[in-house]
Amino acid sequence: MQDSTTLTAEVRDLPPQSGWRVVETTGQMSVACPCGLNTGFIPAPDAARIAQDHLEHPQAPRV
């Protein structure tokens, strides 16, 4: 299986402006990979580091 990490930013809703939805990021991200890695929401700098480390040092294949 090819590791392929996906980072997802957490956002929260703000009051609408002129009828448009407004969101802002919380500074948290999650990292997921088809191999089963899923960190849940963690601080963005940690998520970026984990995603990079995961791609550079893939884990042994699962049985």
PDBQT receptor file of N, H, CA, C and O in Angstrom, charges set to zero:
ATOM      1  N   MET A   1       0.845  -1.181   0.000  1.00  0.00    +0.000 N 
ATOM      2  CA  MET A   1       0.000   0.000   0.000  1.00  0.00    +0.000 C 
ATOM      3  C   MET A   1       0.889   1.243   0.000  1.00  0.00    +0.000 C 
ATOM      4  O   MET A   1       1.882   1.316   0.725  1.00  0.00    +0.000 OA
ATOM      5  N   GLN A   2       0.522   2.195  -0.808  1.00  0.00    +0.000 N 
ATOM      6  H   GLN A   2      -0.284   2.136  -1.397  1.00  0.00    +0.000 HD
ATOM      7  CA  GLN A   2       1.254   3.459  -0.893  1.00  0.00    +0.000 C 
ATOM      8  C   GLN A   2       0.743   4.415   0.188  1.00  0.00    +0.000 C 
ATOM      9  O   GLN A   2      -0.451   4.709   0.247  1.00  0.00    +0.000 OA
ATOM     10  N   ASP A   3       1.654   4.901   1.045  1.00  0.00    +0.000 N 
ATOM     11  H   ASP A   3       2.623   4.662   0.997  1.00  0.00    +0.000 HD
ATOM     12  CA  ASP A   3       1.256   5.898   2.033  1.00  0.00    +0.000 C 
ATOM     13  C   ASP A   3       0.965   7.216   1.341  1.00  0.00    +0.000 C 
ATOM     14  O   ASP A   3       1.707   7.637   0.454  1.00  0.00    +0.000 OA
ATOM     15  N   SER A   4      -0.093   7.853   1.739  1.00  0.00    +0.000 N 
ATOM     16  H   SER A   4      -0.696   7.511   2.459  1.00  0.00    +0.000 HD
ATOM     17  CA  SER A   4      -0.503   9.127   1.160  1.00  0.00    +0.000 C 
ATOM     18  C   SER A   4      -1.245   9.900   2.247  1.00  0.00    +0.000 C 
ATOM     19  O   SER A   4      -2.432   9.669   2.474  1.00  0.00    +0.000 OA
ATOM     20  N   THR A   5      -0.555  10.809   2.913  1.00  0.00    +0.000 N 
ATOM     21  H   THR A   5       0.409  10.997   2.728  1.00  0.00    +0.000 HD
ATOM     22  CA  THR A   5      -1.174  11.523   4.024  1.00  0.00    +0.000 C 
ATOM     23  C   THR A   5      -2.069  12.655   3.538  1.00  0.00    +0.000 C 
ATOM     24  O   THR A   5      -1.805  13.291   2.518  1.00  0.00    +0.000 OA
ATOM     25  N   THR A   6      -3.127  12.884   4.292  1.00  0.00    +0.000 N 
ATOM     26  H   THR A   6      -3.342  12.367   5.121  1.00  0.00    +0.000 HD
ATOM     27  CA  THR A   6      -4.051  13.991   4.044  1.00  0.00    +0.000 C 
ATOM     28  C   THR A   6      -4.143  14.813   5.320  1.00  0.00    +0.000 C 
ATOM     29  O   THR A   6      -4.429  14.277   6.391  1.00  0.00    +0.000 OA
ATOM     30  N   LEU A   7      -3.903  16.108   5.206  1.00  0.00    +0.000 N 
ATOM     31  H   LEU A   7      -3.672  16.544   4.336  1.00  0.00    +0.000 HD
ATOM     32  CA  LEU A   7      -4.053  17.009   6.345  1.00  0.00    +0.000 C 
ATOM     33  C   LEU A   7      -5.368  17.764   6.188  1.00  0.00    +0.000 C 
ATOM     34  O   LEU A   7      -5.668  18.283   5.112  1.00  0.00    +0.000 OA
ATOM     35  N   THR A   8      -6.144  17.823   7.253  1.00  0.00    +0.000 N 
ATOM     36  H   THR A   8      -5.900  17.402   8.127  1.00  0.00    +0.000 HD
ATOM     37  CA  THR A   8      -7.425  18.503   7.240  1.00  0.00    +0.000 C 
ATOM     38  C   THR A   8      -7.439  19.548   8.349  1.00  0.00    +0.000 C 
ATOM     39  O   THR A   8      -7.220  19.225   9.516  1.00  0.00    +0.000 OA
ATOM     40  N   ALA A   9      -7.693  20.785   7.985  1.00  0.00    +0.000 N 
ATOM     41  H   ALA A   9      -7.871  21.048   7.037  1.00  0.00    +0.000 HD
ATOM     42  CA  ALA A   9      -7.744  21.872   8.968  1.00  0.00    +0.000 C 
ATOM     43  C   ALA A   9      -9.105  21.905   9.655  1.00  0.00    +0.000 C 
ATOM     44  O   ALA A   9     -10.139  21.720   9.013  1.00  0.00    +0.000 OA
ATOM     45  N   GLU A  10      -9.095  22.140  10.945  1.00  0.00    +0.000 N 
ATOM     46  H   GLU A  10      -8.255  22.290  11.467  1.00  0.00    +0.000 HD
ATOM     47  CA  GLU A  10     -10.338  22.317  11.700  1.00  0.00    +0.000 C 
ATOM     48  C   GLU A  10     -10.784  23.771  11.540  1.00  0.00    +0.000 C 
ATOM     49  O   GLU A  10      -9.971  24.689  11.654  1.00  0.00    +0.000 OA
ATOM     50  N   VAL A  11     -12.060  23.977  11.278  1.00  0.00    +0.000 N 
ATOM     51  H   VAL A  11     -12.721  23.232  11.185  1.00  0.00    +0.000 HD
ATOM     52  CA  VAL A  11     -12.606  25.327  11.156  1.00  0.00    +0.000 C 
ATOM     53  C   VAL A  11     -13.796  25.474  12.086  1.00  0.00    +0.000 C 
ATOM     54  O   VAL A  11     -14.439  24.492  12.455  1.00  0.00    +0.000 OA
ATOM     55  N   ARG A  12     -14.080  26.715  12.458  1.00  0.00    +0.000 N 
ATOM     56  H   ARG A  12     -13.557  27.513  12.158  1.00  0.00    +0.000 HD
ATOM     57  CA  ARG A  12     -15.272  26.986  13.254  1.00  0.00    +0.000 C 
ATOM     58  C   ARG A  12     -16.058  28.091  12.571  1.00  0.00    +0.000 C 
ATOM     59  O   ARG A  12     -15.495  28.972  11.921  1.00  0.00    +0.000 OA
ATOM     60  N   ASP A  13     -17.377  28.024  12.734  1.00  0.00    +0.000 N 
ATOM     61  H   ASP A  13     -17.835  27.308  13.262  1.00  0.00    +0.000 HD
ATOM     62  CA  ASP A  13     -18.256  29.018  12.129  1.00  0.00    +0.000 C 
ATOM     63  C   ASP A  13     -18.236  30.321  12.911  1.00  0.00    +0.000 C 
ATOM     64  O   ASP A  13     -18.194  30.325  14.142  1.00  0.00    +0.000 OA
ATOM     65  N   LEU A  14     -18.266  31.410  12.185  1.00  0.00    +0.000 N 
ATOM     66  H   LEU A  14     -18.300  31.406  11.186  1.00  0.00    +0.000 HD
ATOM     67  CA  LEU A  14     -18.422  32.745  12.745  1.00  0.00    +0.000 C 
ATOM     68  C   LEU A  14     -19.792  33.261  12.312  1.00  0.00    +0.000 C 
ATOM     69  O   LEU A  14     -20.432  32.652  11.455  1.00  0.00    +0.000 OA
ATOM     70  N   PRO A  15     -20.248  34.358  12.880  1.00  0.00    +0.000 N 
ATOM     71  CA  PRO A  15     -21.526  34.911  12.445  1.00  0.00    +0.000 C 
ATOM     72  C   PRO A  15     -21.489  35.253  10.951  1.00  0.00    +0.000 C 
ATOM     73  O   PRO A  15     -20.478  35.746  10.453  1.00  0.00    +0.000 OA
ATOM     74  N   PRO A  16     -22.586  34.992  10.239  1.00  0.00    +0.000 N 
ATOM     75  CA  PRO A  16     -22.630  35.303   8.802  1.00  0.00    +0.000 C 
ATOM     76  C   PRO A  16     -22.444  36.798   8.545  1.00  0.00    +0.000 C 
ATOM     77  O   PRO A  16     -22.798  37.636   9.374  1.00  0.00    +0.000 OA
ATOM     78  N   GLN A  17     -21.882  37.109   7.377  1.00  0.00    +0.000 N 
ATOM     79  H   GLN A  17     -21.595  36.428   6.704  1.00  0.00    +0.000 HD
ATOM     80  CA  GLN A  17     -21.712  38.500   6.958  1.00  0.00    +0.000 C 
ATOM     81  C   GLN A  17     -22.371  38.682   5.599  1.00  0.00    +0.000 C 
ATOM     82  O   GLN A  17     -22.001  38.019   4.630  1.00  0.00    +0.000 OA
ATOM     83  N   SER A  18     -23.322  39.558   5.531  1.00  0.00    +0.000 N 
ATOM     84  H   SER A  18     -23.622  40.096   6.318  1.00  0.00    +0.000 HD
ATOM     85  CA  SER A  18     -24.046  39.849   4.286  1.00  0.00    +0.000 C 
ATOM     86  C   SER A  18     -24.642  38.580   3.668  1.00  0.00    +0.000 C 
ATOM     87  O   SER A  18     -24.688  38.437   2.446  1.00  0.00    +0.000 OA
ATOM     88  N   GLY A  19     -25.091  37.670   4.521  1.00  0.00    +0.000 N 
ATOM     89  H   GLY A  19     -25.053  37.786   5.513  1.00  0.00    +0.000 HD
ATOM     90  CA  GLY A  19     -25.700  36.438   4.041  1.00  0.00    +0.000 C 
ATOM     91  C   GLY A  19     -24.724  35.333   3.691  1.00  0.00    +0.000 C 
ATOM     92  O   GLY A  19     -25.144  34.241   3.309  1.00  0.00    +0.000 OA
ATOM     93  N   TRP A  20     -23.430  35.591   3.813  1.00  0.00    +0.000 N 
ATOM     94  H   TRP A  20     -23.088  36.478   4.124  1.00  0.00    +0.000 HD
ATOM     95  CA  TRP A  20     -22.417  34.591   3.478  1.00  0.00    +0.000 C 
ATOM     96  C   TRP A  20     -21.905  33.905   4.738  1.00  0.00    +0.000 C 
ATOM     97  O   TRP A  20     -21.758  34.527   5.790  1.00  0.00    +0.000 OA
ATOM     98  N   ARG A  21     -21.639  32.619   4.608  1.00  0.00    +0.000 N 
ATOM     99  H   ARG A  21     -21.758  32.113   3.754  1.00  0.00    +0.000 HD
ATOM    100  CA  ARG A  21     -21.052  31.851   5.700  1.00  0.00    +0.000 C 
ATOM    101  C   ARG A  21     -19.612  32.313   5.900  1.00  0.00    +0.000 C 
ATOM    102  O   ARG A  21     -18.885  32.550   4.935  1.00  0.00    +0.000 OA
ATOM    103  N   VAL A  22     -19.209  32.438   7.159  1.00  0.00    +0.000 N 
ATOM    104  H   VAL A  22     -19.799  32.246   7.943  1.00  0.00    +0.000 HD
ATOM    105  CA  VAL A  22     -17.843  32.846   7.494  1.00  0.00    +0.000 C 
ATOM    106  C   VAL A  22     -17.254  31.806   8.454  1.00  0.00    +0.000 C 
ATOM    107  O   VAL A  22     -17.889  31.421   9.436  1.00  0.00    +0.000 OA
ATOM    108  N   VAL A  23     -16.032  31.361   8.154  1.00  0.00    +0.000 N 
ATOM    109  H   VAL A  23     -15.516  31.674   7.357  1.00  0.00    +0.000 HD
ATOM    110  CA  VAL A  23     -15.345  30.399   9.012  1.00  0.00    +0.000 C 
ATOM    111  C   VAL A  23     -13.925  30.896   9.286  1.00  0.00    +0.000 C 
ATOM    112  O   VAL A  23     -13.395  31.737   8.560  1.00  0.00    +0.000 OA
ATOM    113  N   GLU A  24     -13.330  30.368  10.334  1.00  0.00    +0.000 N 
ATOM    114  H   GLU A  24     -13.760  29.685  10.925  1.00  0.00    +0.000 HD
ATOM    115  CA  GLU A  24     -11.913  30.635  10.614  1.00  0.00    +0.000 C 
ATOM    116  C   GLU A  24     -11.266  29.343  11.065  1.00  0.00    +0.000 C 
ATOM    117  O   GLU A  24     -11.927  28.472  11.631  1.00  0.00    +0.000 OA
ATOM    118  N   THR A  25      -9.976  29.220  10.817  1.00  0.00    +0.000 N 
ATOM    119  H   THR A  25      -9.439  29.928  10.358  1.00  0.00    +0.000 HD
ATOM    120  CA  THR A  25      -9.259  28.025  11.255  1.00  0.00    +0.000 C 
ATOM    121  C   THR A  25      -8.971  28.137  12.744  1.00  0.00    +0.000 C 
ATOM    122  O   THR A  25      -8.847  29.233  13.289  1.00  0.00    +0.000 OA
ATOM    123  N   THR A  26      -8.868  26.982  13.390  1.00  0.00    +0.000 N 
ATOM    124  H   THR A  26      -8.969  26.091  12.947  1.00  0.00    +0.000 HD
ATOM    125  CA  THR A  26      -8.637  26.945  14.838  1.00  0.00    +0.000 C 
ATOM    126  C   THR A  26      -7.167  26.760  15.191  1.00  0.00    +0.000 C 
ATOM    127  O   THR A  26      -6.787  26.868  16.357  1.00  0.00    +0.000 OA
ATOM    128  N   GLY A  27      -6.327  26.478  14.171  1.00  0.00    +0.000 N 
ATOM    129  H   GLY A  27      -6.636  26.390  13.224  1.00  0.00    +0.000 HD
ATOM    130  CA  GLY A  27      -4.920  26.188  14.445  1.00  0.00    +0.000 C 
ATOM    131  C   GLY A  27      -4.682  24.703  14.689  1.00  0.00    +0.000 C 
ATOM    132  O   GLY A  27      -3.569  24.297  15.026  1.00  0.00    +0.000 OA
ATOM    133  N   GLN A  28      -5.716  23.900  14.522  1.00  0.00    +0.000 N 
ATOM    134  H   GLN A  28      -6.619  24.229  14.248  1.00  0.00    +0.000 HD
ATOM    135  CA  GLN A  28      -5.609  22.458  14.705  1.00  0.00    +0.000 C 
ATOM    136  C   GLN A  28      -5.794  21.779  13.347  1.00  0.00    +0.000 C 
ATOM    137  O   GLN A  28      -6.525  22.272  12.487  1.00  0.00    +0.000 OA
ATOM    138  N   MET A  29      -5.121  20.644  13.169  1.00  0.00    +0.000 N 
ATOM    139  H   MET A  29      -4.528  20.243  13.867  1.00  0.00    +0.000 HD
ATOM    140  CA  MET A  29      -5.256  19.845  11.942  1.00  0.00    +0.000 C 
ATOM    141  C   MET A  29      -5.265  18.373  12.325  1.00  0.00    +0.000 C 
ATOM    142  O   MET A  29      -4.797  17.991  13.398  1.00  0.00    +0.000 OA
ATOM    143  N   SER A  30      -5.805  17.556  11.430  1.00  0.00    +0.000 N 
ATOM    144  H   SER A  30      -6.185  17.866  10.559  1.00  0.00    +0.000 HD
ATOM    145  CA  SER A  30      -5.703  16.109  11.604  1.00  0.00    +0.000 C 
ATOM    146  C   SER A  30      -4.906  15.540  10.434  1.00  0.00    +0.000 C 
ATOM    147  O   SER A  30      -4.892  16.101   9.338  1.00  0.00    +0.000 OA
ATOM    148  N   VAL A  31      -4.243  14.411  10.691  1.00  0.00    +0.000 N 
ATOM    149  H   VAL A  31      -4.255  13.955  11.581  1.00  0.00    +0.000 HD
ATOM    150  CA  VAL A  31      -3.478  13.709   9.663  1.00  0.00    +0.000 C 
ATOM    151  C   VAL A  31      -4.095  12.325   9.513  1.00  0.00    +0.000 C 
ATOM    152  O   VAL A  31      -4.301  11.616  10.498  1.00  0.00    +0.000 OA
ATOM    153  N   ALA A  32      -4.387  11.949   8.279  1.00  0.00    +0.000 N 
ATOM    154  H   ALA A  32      -4.219  12.525   7.479  1.00  0.00    +0.000 HD
ATOM    155  CA  ALA A  32      -4.927  10.616   8.008  1.00  0.00    +0.000 C 
ATOM    156  C   ALA A  32      -4.172  10.001   6.845  1.00  0.00    +0.000 C 
ATOM    157  O   ALA A  32      -3.658  10.702   5.973  1.00  0.00    +0.000 OA
ATOM    158  N   CYS A  33      -4.117   8.667   6.848  1.00  0.00    +0.000 N 
ATOM    159  H   CYS A  33      -4.535   8.098   7.556  1.00  0.00    +0.000 HD
ATOM    160  CA  CYS A  33      -3.438   7.913   5.789  1.00  0.00    +0.000 C 
ATOM    161  C   CYS A  33      -4.212   6.612   5.577  1.00  0.00    +0.000 C 
ATOM    162  O   CYS A  33      -4.758   6.061   6.532  1.00  0.00    +0.000 OA
ATOM    163  N   PRO A  34      -4.267   6.113   4.341  1.00  0.00    +0.000 N 
ATOM    164  CA  PRO A  34      -4.963   4.851   4.100  1.00  0.00    +0.000 C 
ATOM    165  C   PRO A  34      -4.427   3.671   4.922  1.00  0.00    +0.000 C 
ATOM    166  O   PRO A  34      -5.127   2.673   5.093  1.00  0.00    +0.000 OA
ATOM    167  N   CYS A  35      -3.202   3.776   5.428  1.00  0.00    +0.000 N 
ATOM    168  H   CYS A  35      -2.633   4.587   5.289  1.00  0.00    +0.000 HD
ATOM    169  CA  CYS A  35      -2.633   2.676   6.221  1.00  0.00    +0.000 C 
ATOM    170  C   CYS A  35      -3.268   2.565   7.598  1.00  0.00    +0.000 C 
ATOM    171  O   CYS A  35      -3.044   1.582   8.305  1.00  0.00    +0.000 OA
ATOM    172  N   GLY A  36      -4.064   3.570   7.991  1.00  0.00    +0.000 N 
ATOM    173  H   GLY A  36      -4.246   4.368   7.417  1.00  0.00    +0.000 HD
ATOM    174  CA  GLY A  36      -4.724   3.518   9.297  1.00  0.00    +0.000 C 
ATOM    175  C   GLY A  36      -4.340   4.658  10.221  1.00  0.00    +0.000 C 
ATOM    176  O   GLY A  36      -4.963   4.835  11.267  1.00  0.00    +0.000 OA
ATOM    177  N   LEU A  37      -3.336   5.431   9.864  1.00  0.00    +0.000 N 
ATOM    178  H   LEU A  37      -2.829   5.288   9.014  1.00  0.00    +0.000 HD
ATOM    179  CA  LEU A  37      -2.950   6.582  10.687  1.00  0.00    +0.000 C 
ATOM    180  C   LEU A  37      -4.096   7.598  10.723  1.00  0.00    +0.000 C 
ATOM    181  O   LEU A  37      -4.615   7.991   9.678  1.00  0.00    +0.000 OA
ATOM    182  N   ASN A  38      -4.483   8.015  11.915  1.00  0.00    +0.000 N 
ATOM    183  H   ASN A  38      -4.061   7.696  12.764  1.00  0.00    +0.000 HD
ATOM    184  CA  ASN A  38      -5.484   9.069  12.087  1.00  0.00    +0.000 C 
ATOM    185  C   ASN A  38      -5.214   9.716  13.438  1.00  0.00    +0.000 C 
ATOM    186  O   ASN A  38      -5.458   9.114  14.484  1.00  0.00    +0.000 OA
ATOM    187  N   THR A  39      -4.710  10.944  13.409  1.00  0.00    +0.000 N 
ATOM    188  H   THR A  39      -4.512  11.433  12.560  1.00  0.00    +0.000 HD
ATOM    189  CA  THR A  39      -4.276  11.596  14.643  1.00  0.00    +0.000 C 
ATOM    190  C   THR A  39      -5.394  12.290  15.399  1.00  0.00    +0.000 C 
ATOM    191  O   THR A  39      -5.236  12.588  16.583  1.00  0.00    +0.000 OA
ATOM    192  N   GLY A  40      -6.511  12.553  14.753  1.00  0.00    +0.000 N 
ATOM    193  H   GLY A  40      -6.640  12.311  13.791  1.00  0.00    +0.000 HD
ATOM    194  CA  GLY A  40      -7.497  13.450  15.362  1.00  0.00    +0.000 C 
ATOM    195  C   GLY A  40      -6.917  14.856  15.293  1.00  0.00    +0.000 C 
ATOM    196  O   GLY A  40      -5.821  15.043  14.766  1.00  0.00    +0.000 OA
ATOM    197  N   PHE A  41      -7.632  15.844  15.815  1.00  0.00    +0.000 N 
ATOM    198  H   PHE A  41      -8.523  15.691  16.243  1.00  0.00    +0.000 HD
ATOM    199  CA  PHE A  41      -7.148  17.223  15.717  1.00  0.00    +0.000 C 
ATOM    200  C   PHE A  41      -6.051  17.497  16.737  1.00  0.00    +0.000 C 
ATOM    201  O   PHE A  41      -6.227  17.301  17.940  1.00  0.00    +0.000 OA
ATOM    202  N   ILE A  42      -4.910  17.959  16.219  1.00  0.00    +0.000 N 
ATOM    203  H   ILE A  42      -4.768  18.119  15.242  1.00  0.00    +0.000 HD
ATOM    204  CA  ILE A  42      -3.735  18.297  17.018  1.00  0.00    +0.000 C 
ATOM    205  C   ILE A  42      -3.212  19.638  16.507  1.00  0.00    +0.000 C 
ATOM    206  O   ILE A  42      -3.636  20.086  15.442  1.00  0.00    +0.000 OA
ATOM    207  N   PRO A  43      -2.297  20.296  17.239  1.00  0.00    +0.000 N 
ATOM    208  CA  PRO A  43      -1.758  21.570  16.755  1.00  0.00    +0.000 C 
ATOM    209  C   PRO A  43      -1.154  21.423  15.355  1.00  0.00    +0.000 C 
ATOM    210  O   PRO A  43      -0.477  20.439  15.059  1.00  0.00    +0.000 OA
ATOM    211  N   ALA A  44      -1.409  22.417  14.501  1.00  0.00    +0.000 N 
ATOM    212  H   ALA A  44      -1.959  23.217  14.741  1.00  0.00    +0.000 HD
ATOM    213  CA  ALA A  44      -0.996  22.372  13.097  1.00  0.00    +0.000 C 
ATOM    214  C   ALA A  44       0.498  22.081  12.902  1.00  0.00    +0.000 C 
ATOM    215  O   ALA A  44       0.832  21.264  12.043  1.00  0.00    +0.000 OA
ATOM    216  N   PRO A  45       1.416  22.708  13.657  1.00  0.00    +0.000 N 
ATOM    217  CA  PRO A  45       2.840  22.396  13.440  1.00  0.00    +0.000 C 
ATOM    218  C   PRO A  45       3.159  20.922  13.718  1.00  0.00    +0.000 C 
ATOM    219  O   PRO A  45       3.989  20.326  13.031  1.00  0.00    +0.000 OA
ATOM    220  N   ASP A  46       2.501  20.337  14.721  1.00  0.00    +0.000 N 
ATOM    221  H   ASP A  46       1.827  20.821  15.279  1.00  0.00    +0.000 HD
ATOM    222  CA  ASP A  46       2.714  18.919  15.023  1.00  0.00    +0.000 C 
ATOM    223  C   ASP A  46       2.173  18.053  13.898  1.00  0.00    +0.000 C 
ATOM    224  O   ASP A  46       2.794  17.058  13.524  1.00  0.00    +0.000 OA
ATOM    225  N   ALA A  47       1.021  18.424  13.357  1.00  0.00    +0.000 N 
ATOM    226  H   ALA A  47       0.517  19.232  13.660  1.00  0.00    +0.000 HD
ATOM    227  CA  ALA A  47       0.412  17.656  12.265  1.00  0.00    +0.000 C 
ATOM    228  C   ALA A  47       1.320  17.656  11.041  1.00  0.00    +0.000 C 
ATOM    229  O   ALA A  47       1.507  16.615  10.411  1.00  0.00    +0.000 OA
ATOM    230  N   ALA A  48       1.879  18.801  10.702  1.00  0.00    +0.000 N 
ATOM    231  H   ALA A  48       1.726  19.646  11.214  1.00  0.00    +0.000 HD
ATOM    232  CA  ALA A  48       2.779  18.885   9.546  1.00  0.00    +0.000 C 
ATOM    233  C   ALA A  48       4.010  18.014   9.759  1.00  0.00    +0.000 C 
ATOM    234  O   ALA A  48       4.457  17.342   8.829  1.00  0.00    +0.000 OA
ATOM    235  N   ARG A  49       4.558  18.013  10.953  1.00  0.00    +0.000 N 
ATOM    236  H   ARG A  49       4.196  18.559  11.709  1.00  0.00    +0.000 HD
ATOM    237  CA  ARG A  49       5.740  17.204  11.259  1.00  0.00    +0.000 C 
ATOM    238  C   ARG A  49       5.406  15.716  11.185  1.00  0.00    +0.000 C 
ATOM    239  O   ARG A  49       6.173  14.935  10.621  1.00  0.00    +0.000 OA
ATOM    240  N   ILE A  50       4.273  15.325  11.748  1.00  0.00    +0.000 N 
ATOM    241  H   ILE A  50       3.651  15.959  12.206  1.00  0.00    +0.000 HD
ATOM    242  CA  ILE A  50       3.882  13.914  11.740  1.00  0.00    +0.000 C 
ATOM    243  C   ILE A  50       3.646  13.435  10.310  1.00  0.00    +0.000 C 
ATOM    244  O   ILE A  50       4.060  12.333   9.950  1.00  0.00    +0.000 OA
ATOM    245  N   ALA A  51       2.985  14.250   9.495  1.00  0.00    +0.000 N 
ATOM    246  H   ALA A  51       2.648  15.145   9.787  1.00  0.00    +0.000 HD
ATOM    247  CA  ALA A  51       2.730  13.864   8.106  1.00  0.00    +0.000 C 
ATOM    248  C   ALA A  51       4.044  13.659   7.357  1.00  0.00    +0.000 C 
ATOM    249  O   ALA A  51       4.196  12.670   6.640  1.00  0.00    +0.000 OA
ATOM    250  N   GLN A  52       4.981  14.567   7.511  1.00  0.00    +0.000 N 
ATOM    251  H   GLN A  52       4.858  15.371   8.094  1.00  0.00    +0.000 HD
ATOM    252  CA  GLN A  52       6.279  14.451   6.840  1.00  0.00    +0.000 C 
ATOM    253  C   GLN A  52       7.046  13.231   7.334  1.00  0.00    +0.000 C 
ATOM    254  O   GLN A  52       7.586  12.466   6.535  1.00  0.00    +0.000 OA
ATOM    255  N   ASP A  53       7.093  13.050   8.652  1.00  0.00    +0.000 N 
ATOM    256  H   ASP A  53       6.655  13.671   9.301  1.00  0.00    +0.000 HD
ATOM    257  CA  ASP A  53       7.794  11.889   9.216  1.00  0.00    +0.000 C 
ATOM    258  C   ASP A  53       7.179  10.583   8.725  1.00  0.00    +0.000 C 
ATOM    259  O   ASP A  53       7.893   9.626   8.427  1.00  0.00    +0.000 OA
ATOM    260  N   HIS A  54       5.851  10.551   8.643  1.00  0.00    +0.000 N 
ATOM    261  H   HIS A  54       5.271  11.328   8.885  1.00  0.00    +0.000 HD
ATOM    262  CA  HIS A  54       5.165   9.327   8.218  1.00  0.00    +0.000 C 
ATOM    263  C   HIS A  54       5.536   8.965   6.784  1.00  0.00    +0.000 C 
ATOM    264  O   HIS A  54       5.722   7.789   6.471  1.00  0.00    +0.000 OA
ATOM    265  N   LEU A  55       5.643   9.954   5.920  1.00  0.00    +0.000 N 
ATOM    266  H   LEU A  55       5.491  10.909   6.174  1.00  0.00    +0.000 HD
ATOM    267  CA  LEU A  55       6.007   9.680   4.533  1.00  0.00    +0.000 C 
ATOM    268  C   LEU A  55       7.475   9.306   4.374  1.00  0.00    +0.000 C 
ATOM    269  O   LEU A  55       7.824   8.494   3.517  1.00  0.00    +0.000 OA
ATOM    270  N   GLU A  56       8.333   9.899   5.202  1.00  0.00    +0.000 N 
ATOM    271  H   GLU A  56       8.049  10.558   5.898  1.00  0.00    +0.000 HD
ATOM    272  CA  GLU A  56       9.766   9.608   5.115  1.00  0.00    +0.000 C 
ATOM    273  C   GLU A  56      10.138   8.274   5.754  1.00  0.00    +0.000 C 
ATOM    274  O   GLU A  56      11.116   7.641   5.355  1.00  0.00    +0.000 OA
ATOM    275  N   HIS A  57       9.357   7.848   6.747  1.00  0.00    +0.000 N 
ATOM    276  H   HIS A  57       8.562   8.362   7.071  1.00  0.00    +0.000 HD
ATOM    277  CA  HIS A  57       9.658   6.612   7.488  1.00  0.00    +0.000 C 
ATOM    278  C   HIS A  57       8.398   5.766   7.598  1.00  0.00    +0.000 C 
ATOM    279  O   HIS A  57       7.825   5.646   8.682  1.00  0.00    +0.000 OA
ATOM    280  N   PRO A  58       7.958   5.176   6.482  1.00  0.00    +0.000 N 
ATOM    281  CA  PRO A  58       6.729   4.384   6.524  1.00  0.00    +0.000 C 
ATOM    282  C   PRO A  58       6.870   3.198   7.478  1.00  0.00    +0.000 C 
ATOM    283  O   PRO A  58       7.958   2.654   7.664  1.00  0.00    +0.000 OA
ATOM    284  N   GLN A  59       5.771   2.823   8.062  1.00  0.00    +0.000 N 
ATOM    285  H   GLN A  59       4.887   3.265   7.911  1.00  0.00    +0.000 HD
ATOM    286  CA  GLN A  59       5.759   1.693   8.986  1.00  0.00    +0.000 C 
ATOM    287  C   GLN A  59       5.767   0.399   8.201  1.00  0.00    +0.000 C 
ATOM    288  O   GLN A  59       5.481   0.377   7.004  1.00  0.00    +0.000 OA
ATOM    289  N   ALA A  60       6.093  -0.668   8.883  1.00  0.00    +0.000 N 
ATOM    290  H   ALA A  60       6.325  -0.651   9.856  1.00  0.00    +0.000 HD
ATOM    291  CA  ALA A  60       6.100  -1.982   8.250  1.00  0.00    +0.000 C 
ATOM    292  C   ALA A  60       4.688  -2.339   7.785  1.00  0.00    +0.000 C 
ATOM    293  O   ALA A  60       3.707  -1.923   8.401  1.00  0.00    +0.000 OA
ATOM    294  N   PRO A  61       4.587  -3.099   6.712  1.00  0.00    +0.000 N 
ATOM    295  CA  PRO A  61       3.251  -3.481   6.215  1.00  0.00    +0.000 C 
ATOM    296  C   PRO A  61       2.446  -4.186   7.286  1.00  0.00    +0.000 C 
ATOM    297  O   PRO A  61       2.997  -4.931   8.096  1.00  0.00    +0.000 OA
ATOM    298  N   ARG A  62       1.150  -3.955   7.295  1.00  0.00    +0.000 N 
ATOM    299  H   ARG A  62       0.702  -3.349   6.637  1.00  0.00    +0.000 HD
ATOM    300  CA  ARG A  62       0.265  -4.621   8.260  1.00  0.00    +0.000 C 
ATOM    301  C   ARG A  62      -0.119  -5.990   7.731  1.00  0.00    +0.000 C 
ATOM    302  O   ARG A  62      -0.273  -6.189   6.526  1.00  0.00    +0.000 OA
ATOM    303  N   VAL A  63      -0.267  -6.913   8.639  1.00  0.00    +0.000 N 
ATOM    304  H   VAL A  63      -0.142  -6.751   9.617  1.00  0.00    +0.000 HD
ATOM    305  CA  VAL A  63      -0.631  -8.284   8.248  1.00  0.00    +0.000 C 
ATOM    306  C   VAL A  63      -2.109  -8.474   8.424  1.00  0.00    +0.000 C 
ATOM    307  O   VAL A  63      -2.629  -9.556   8.154  1.00  0.00    +0.000 OA
TER     308      VAL A  63
